[in-house]
């Protein structure tokens, strides 16, 4: 029984020793083997590897993928004309030499990101100081980003190389500080209101002009129509009078009868009209009785 326990314990110790000596490097990482605090070996290829058990040797991993660093600083920068602007940017970078990176920067990606953030911001400040806001927002923006990238590369590949490569530097936003932005928005709003009021005034004036012209044309049209109507009516009345005169001249008795009919017609123009007379003694109804008024005999 004791022998079986000894064998079992020996197997466990062997497995523990083997697990402490074996390690796997992922294809997305560098494996850095340390021996008593010194870099012993840098493994760049993925796979299973062997090292001495701790504390003789230890291993740490560093990401070899393309990393992104976004700006987090909102402090304004001064342009060539002393305008305060805030920019947002990002940097694409990767670790290429793990040994140099560990010696000159740090043991993990966060250390490199912290130092790179400071270098990139200083480079942006230097380049923005040379340019105006118009240049910052125009096509010269590409030249600015190239100059910043060049300065950052000179810094990280200088006397003490960082063991990294900066792939790209980009500006994502460039804007005035909040106080200036609010002022600009107010000026823009005031200008738009001024233009809108000017357009409304012009439109109202044009509307009044069109309405006045339409009213004038309406009055002219009505006046011309009334003139023509009166002319035609006058001609018709003259022709009617001529016909009446010829008819009445041929038969005066008929003329008197016709005038009496017109008088009856005018007297009873409405259904509600009522006239109370004495038919026997009234000159008004003599034509109905076949009598002629004395005035007609003369």
MOBEL-V696827 format. One record per residue. N is the residue number from 1. RES is the residue in three letters. D_LAST is the distance of its C-alpha to the last C-alpha in Angstrom with 1 decimal. Layout:
n=N res=RES d_last=D_LAST
n=N res=RES d_last=D_LAST
This chain:
n=1 res=UNK d_last=175.6
n=2 res=UNK d_last=176.3
n=3 res=UNK d_last=176.5
n=4 res=UNK d_last=173.1
n=5 res=UNK d_last=171.5
n=6 res=UNK d_last=173.1
n=7 res=UNK d_last=171.6
n=8 res=UNK d_last=168.2
n=9 res=UNK d_last=168.3
n=10 res=UNK d_last=169.4
n=11 res=UNK d_last=166.5
n=12 res=UNK d_last=164.1
n=13 res=UNK d_last=165.6
n=14 res=UNK d_last=165.5
n=15 res=UNK d_last=161.8
n=16 res=UNK d_last=160.9
n=17 res=UNK d_last=162.9
n=18 res=UNK d_last=161.2
n=19 res=UNK d_last=157.7
n=20 res=UNK d_last=158.4
n=21 res=UNK d_last=159.6
n=22 res=UNK d_last=156.8
n=23 res=UNK d_last=153.2
n=24 res=UNK d_last=150.2
n=25 res=UNK d_last=148.1
n=26 res=UNK d_last=144.5
n=27 res=UNK d_last=142.8
n=28 res=UNK d_last=140.4
n=29 res=UNK d_last=143.2
n=30 res=UNK d_last=146.1
n=31 res=UNK d_last=149.3
n=32 res=UNK d_last=151.4
n=33 res=UNK d_last=155.0
n=34 res=UNK d_last=156.7
n=35 res=UNK d_last=160.4
n=36 res=UNK d_last=161.3
n=37 res=UNK d_last=158.1
n=38 res=UNK d_last=158.3
n=39 res=UNK d_last=156.2
n=40 res=UNK d_last=158.5
n=41 res=UNK d_last=156.1
n=42 res=UNK d_last=152.4
n=43 res=UNK d_last=151.4
n=44 res=UNK d_last=148.3
n=45 res=UNK d_last=148.5
n=46 res=UNK d_last=147.5
n=47 res=UNK d_last=150.1
n=48 res=UNK d_last=153.1
n=49 res=UNK d_last=155.5
n=50 res=UNK d_last=158.7
n=51 res=UNK d_last=159.8
n=52 res=UNK d_last=162.5
n=53 res=UNK d_last=161.8
n=54 res=UNK d_last=160.7
n=55 res=UNK d_last=161.7
n=56 res=UNK d_last=163.2
n=57 res=UNK d_last=159.9
n=58 res=UNK d_last=156.3
n=59 res=UNK d_last=153.1
n=60 res=UNK d_last=149.5
n=61 res=UNK d_last=146.4
n=62 res=UNK d_last=143.8
n=63 res=UNK d_last=140.4
n=64 res=UNK d_last=140.3
n=65 res=UNK d_last=136.6
n=66 res=UNK d_last=133.8
n=67 res=UNK d_last=132.8
n=68 res=UNK d_last=129.5
n=69 res=UNK d_last=129.5
n=70 res=UNK d_last=126.1
n=71 res=UNK d_last=125.5
n=72 res=UNK d_last=125.4
n=73 res=UNK d_last=125.3
n=74 res=UNK d_last=121.9
n=75 res=UNK d_last=123.1
n=76 res=UNK d_last=120.8
n=77 res=UNK d_last=122.0
n=78 res=UNK d_last=121.1
n=79 res=UNK d_last=119.6
n=80 res=UNK d_last=120.1
n=81 res=UNK d_last=117.2
n=82 res=UNK d_last=118.6
n=83 res=UNK d_last=116.0
n=84 res=UNK d_last=117.3
n=85 res=UNK d_last=116.8
n=86 res=UNK d_last=118.1
n=87 res=UNK d_last=119.1
n=88 res=UNK d_last=120.2
n=89 res=UNK d_last=122.7
n=90 res=UNK d_last=125.1
n=91 res=UNK d_last=128.4
n=92 res=UNK d_last=129.9
n=93 res=UNK d_last=133.7
n=94 res=UNK d_last=136.9
n=95 res=UNK d_last=140.6
n=96 res=UNK d_last=142.7
n=97 res=UNK d_last=146.1
n=98 res=UNK d_last=147.0
n=99 res=UNK d_last=150.3
n=100 res=UNK d_last=148.6
n=101 res=UNK d_last=145.8
n=102 res=UNK d_last=148.2
n=103 res=UNK d_last=150.3
n=104 res=UNK d_last=147.5
n=105 res=UNK d_last=144.5
n=106 res=UNK d_last=145.4
n=107 res=UNK d_last=146.3
n=108 res=UNK d_last=142.8
n=109 res=UNK d_last=139.3
n=110 res=UNK d_last=137.9
n=111 res=UNK d_last=140.3
n=112 res=UNK d_last=139.0
n=113 res=UNK d_last=135.4
n=114 res=UNK d_last=135.9
n=115 res=UNK d_last=137.5
n=116 res=UNK d_last=135.1
n=117 res=UNK d_last=132.1
n=118 res=UNK d_last=133.5
n=119 res=UNK d_last=134.2
n=120 res=UNK d_last=130.8
n=121 res=UNK d_last=128.9
n=122 res=UNK d_last=130.9
n=123 res=UNK d_last=130.2
n=124 res=UNK d_last=126.4
n=125 res=UNK d_last=126.5
n=126 res=UNK d_last=128.3
n=127 res=UNK d_last=125.9
n=128 res=UNK d_last=122.7
n=129 res=UNK d_last=123.8
n=130 res=UNK d_last=123.7
n=131 res=UNK d_last=120.1
n=132 res=UNK d_last=116.6
n=133 res=UNK d_last=114.2
n=134 res=UNK d_last=112.2
n=135 res=UNK d_last=115.4
n=136 res=UNK d_last=116.3
n=137 res=UNK d_last=113.0
n=138 res=UNK d_last=112.9
n=139 res=UNK d_last=114.9
n=140 res=UNK d_last=117.9
n=141 res=UNK d_last=118.3
n=142 res=UNK d_last=120.4
n=143 res=UNK d_last=122.7
n=144 res=UNK d_last=123.1
n=145 res=UNK d_last=124.3
n=146 res=UNK d_last=126.7
n=147 res=UNK d_last=128.2
n=148 res=UNK d_last=128.6
n=149 res=UNK d_last=130.3
n=150 res=UNK d_last=132.6
n=151 res=UNK d_last=133.6
n=152 res=UNK d_last=134.3
n=153 res=UNK d_last=136.5
n=154 res=UNK d_last=138.4
n=155 res=UNK d_last=139.1
n=156 res=UNK d_last=140.2
n=157 res=UNK d_last=142.3
n=158 res=UNK d_last=143.9
n=159 res=UNK d_last=147.5
n=160 res=UNK d_last=147.5
n=161 res=UNK d_last=145.4
n=162 res=UNK d_last=143.6
n=163 res=UNK d_last=144.1
n=164 res=UNK d_last=140.4
n=165 res=UNK d_last=137.7
n=166 res=UNK d_last=134.1
n=167 res=UNK d_last=131.9
n=168 res=UNK d_last=128.4
n=169 res=UNK d_last=126.7
n=170 res=UNK d_last=122.9
n=171 res=UNK d_last=120.3
n=172 res=UNK d_last=117.9
n=173 res=UNK d_last=115.7
n=174 res=UNK d_last=115.3
n=175 res=UNK d_last=113.1
n=176 res=UNK d_last=112.7
n=177 res=UNK d_last=114.2
n=178 res=UNK d_last=111.9
n=179 res=UNK d_last=110.9
n=180 res=UNK d_last=109.9
n=181 res=UNK d_last=108.2
n=182 res=UNK d_last=106.0
n=183 res=UNK d_last=105.1
n=184 res=UNK d_last=104.3
n=185 res=UNK d_last=102.1
n=186 res=UNK d_last=100.2
n=187 res=UNK d_last=99.6
n=188 res=UNK d_last=98.4
n=189 res=UNK d_last=96.1
n=190 res=UNK d_last=94.7
n=191 res=UNK d_last=94.1
n=192 res=UNK d_last=92.4
n=193 res=UNK d_last=90.1
n=194 res=UNK d_last=89.3
n=195 res=UNK d_last=88.4
n=196 res=UNK d_last=86.4
n=197 res=UNK d_last=84.4
n=198 res=UNK d_last=83.8
n=199 res=UNK d_last=82.5
n=200 res=UNK d_last=80.2
n=201 res=UNK d_last=78.8
n=202 res=UNK d_last=78.3
n=203 res=UNK d_last=76.6
n=204 res=UNK d_last=74.3
n=205 res=UNK d_last=73.3
n=206 res=UNK d_last=72.7
n=207 res=UNK d_last=70.6
n=208 res=UNK d_last=68.5
n=209 res=UNK d_last=68.0
n=210 res=UNK d_last=67.0
n=211 res=UNK d_last=64.6
n=212 res=UNK d_last=63.0
n=213 res=UNK d_last=62.6
n=214 res=UNK d_last=61.1
n=215 res=UNK d_last=58.6
n=216 res=UNK d_last=57.7
n=217 res=UNK d_last=57.2
n=218 res=UNK d_last=55.1
n=219 res=UNK d_last=52.8
n=220 res=UNK d_last=52.5
n=221 res=UNK d_last=51.8
n=222 res=UNK d_last=49.1
n=223 res=UNK d_last=47.5
n=224 res=UNK d_last=47.5
n=225 res=UNK d_last=46.1
n=226 res=UNK d_last=43.3
n=227 res=UNK d_last=42.6
n=228 res=UNK d_last=42.5
n=229 res=UNK d_last=40.3
n=230 res=UNK d_last=37.8
n=231 res=UNK d_last=37.8
n=232 res=UNK d_last=37.3
n=233 res=UNK d_last=34.6
n=234 res=UNK d_last=32.8
n=235 res=UNK d_last=33.2
n=236 res=UNK d_last=31.9
n=237 res=UNK d_last=28.8
n=238 res=UNK d_last=28.1
n=239 res=UNK d_last=28.6
n=240 res=UNK d_last=26.4
n=241 res=UNK d_last=23.6
n=242 res=UNK d_last=24.0
n=243 res=UNK d_last=23.9
n=244 res=UNK d_last=20.8
n=245 res=UNK d_last=19.0
n=246 res=UNK d_last=20.2
n=247 res=UNK d_last=19.3
n=248 res=UNK d_last=15.8
n=249 res=UNK d_last=15.3
n=250 res=UNK d_last=16.5
n=251 res=UNK d_last=14.3
n=252 res=UNK d_last=11.2
n=253 res=UNK d_last=11.4
n=254 res=UNK d_last=15.0
n=255 res=UNK d_last=14.3
n=256 res=UNK d_last=12.4
n=257 res=UNK d_last=15.3
n=258 res=UNK d_last=17.9
n=259 res=UNK d_last=16.8
n=260 res=UNK d_last=17.1
n=261 res=UNK d_last=20.6
n=262 res=UNK d_last=21.6
n=263 res=UNK d_last=20.8
n=264 res=UNK d_last=22.9
n=265 res=UNK d_last=25.6
n=266 res=UNK d_last=25.8
n=267 res=UNK d_last=26.0
n=268 res=UNK d_last=28.8
n=269 res=UNK d_last=30.8
n=270 res=UNK d_last=34.1
n=271 res=UNK d_last=35.7
n=272 res=UNK d_last=36.5
n=273 res=UNK d_last=32.9
n=274 res=UNK d_last=32.0
n=275 res=UNK d_last=28.7
n=276 res=UNK d_last=28.9
n=277 res=UNK d_last=25.7
n=278 res=UNK d_last=24.8
n=279 res=UNK d_last=23.1
n=280 res=UNK d_last=22.1
n=281 res=UNK d_last=20.1
n=282 res=UNK d_last=19.0
n=283 res=UNK d_last=15.6
n=284 res=UNK d_last=17.8
n=285 res=UNK d_last=19.1
n=286 res=UNK d_last=16.2
n=287 res=UNK d_last=16.4
n=288 res=UNK d_last=20.1
n=289 res=UNK d_last=19.5
n=290 res=UNK d_last=17.2
n=291 res=UNK d_last=14.2
n=292 res=UNK d_last=10.8
n=293 res=UNK d_last=9.7
n=294 res=UNK d_last=7.2
n=295 res=UNK d_last=5.8
n=296 res=UNK d_last=5.6
n=297 res=UNK d_last=3.8
n=298 res=UNK d_last=0.0
